[in-house]
Amino acid sequence: MRAALVLLLLAGPAAAAPRTYALPEETAALAPGPNLEAVQQNCVACHSSDYIATQPRPLPNARGFWQAEVVKMKNVYGAPIADGDIPKIVDYLAEVYK
């Protein structure tokens, strides 16, 4: 019985086939603006640009809204954003998506 369980556990990973996924085409592109590269390097690694483009607007306090969003992405969702990139990302979002 024990040997059968060991064989079953060892066979499981060997039988698993790699999977490939075709990602859908982007339906939105990030608008040009200052510090666009910081946003491309940090934000779209985890979600599409659609997520940014579909946030509610107009924003009465764009800078405050985007600051809170970027900090939330880093601190709550674990986005690997360098502290030095946060002001660049906020500047871009507050200027382009206000």
C-alpha positions in Angstrom: 0.0 0.0 0.0 2.7 2.4 1.0 4.8 1.7 -2.1 1.7 2.3 -4.3 1.2 5.7 -2.7 4.8 6.6 -3.3 4.6 5.6 -6.9 1.4 7.6 -7.3 3.0 10.7 -5.8 6.1 10.4 -8.0 4.1 9.7 -11.2 1.8 12.8 -10.8 4.4 15.5 -11.6 5.9 13.4 -14.4 2.5 13.0 -16.1 1.7 16.7 -15.9 2.1 18.3 -19.3 3.3 21.9 -19.8 0.5 24.3 -20.8 0.7 27.2 -23.1 -1.8 30.1 -23.1 -2.6 32.5 -25.9 -3.0 35.9 -24.3 -5.6 38.2 -25.8 -4.5 41.2 -27.7 -4.4 44.5 -25.8 -7.4 46.6 -26.4 -5.9 49.8 -25.0 -2.5 51.3 -25.0 -0.9 53.5 -22.4 -1.1 57.2 -23.5 2.2 58.9 -24.1 3.5 61.1 -21.2 6.3 61.8 -18.8 7.7 58.6 -17.1 5.8 56.3 -19.4 8.7 53.8 -19.2 8.4 53.5 -15.4 4.7 52.6 -15.9 5.5 50.1 -18.6 8.2 48.4 -16.6 6.1 48.2 -13.3 2.4 48.2 -14.0 1.7 46.2 -17.1 3.8 43.3 -15.8 0.8 42.4 -13.6 -2.2 43.8 -15.4 -3.2 45.2 -18.8 -3.2 48.9 -19.6 -7.0 48.5 -19.8 -7.0 48.4 -16.0 -5.5 51.9 -15.9 -7.5 53.3 -18.7 -10.8 52.2 -17.3 -10.4 53.9 -13.9 -13.1 56.5 -13.2 -12.5 60.0 -14.4 -12.5 63.0 -14.0 -10.7 62.7 -10.6 -11.1 65.6 -8.2 -7.7 64.8 -6.7 -5.8 62.8 -9.4 -2.5 62.8 -7.6 -4.0 61.6 -4.3 -6.0 58.9 -6.1 -3.0 57.5 -8.1 -0.7 57.8 -5.1 -3.0 55.6 -3.1 -3.5 53.1 -5.9 0.3 52.7 -6.5 1.0 52.3 -2.8 -1.9 49.8 -2.6 -0.4 47.8 -5.5 2.9 47.6 -3.8 1.9 47.1 -0.2 -1.3 45.1 -0.5 -0.9 43.2 -3.7 2.9 42.8 -3.5 3.8 44.5 -6.8 7.6 44.6 -7.1 7.7 48.4 -7.5 11.0 50.1 -6.4 10.4 53.0 -4.0 12.2 55.3 -6.4 9.7 54.4 -9.2 6.6 55.3 -7.2 6.9 59.1 -7.7 7.5 58.6 -11.5 4.5 56.3 -11.8 2.3 58.7 -9.8 3.5 61.7 -11.9 2.6 59.9 -15.1 -0.8 58.7 -14.0 -1.8 62.0 -12.4 -0.9 63.9 -15.6 -2.2 61.5 -18.2 -5.2 59.8 -16.4 -6.7 62.7 -14.4 
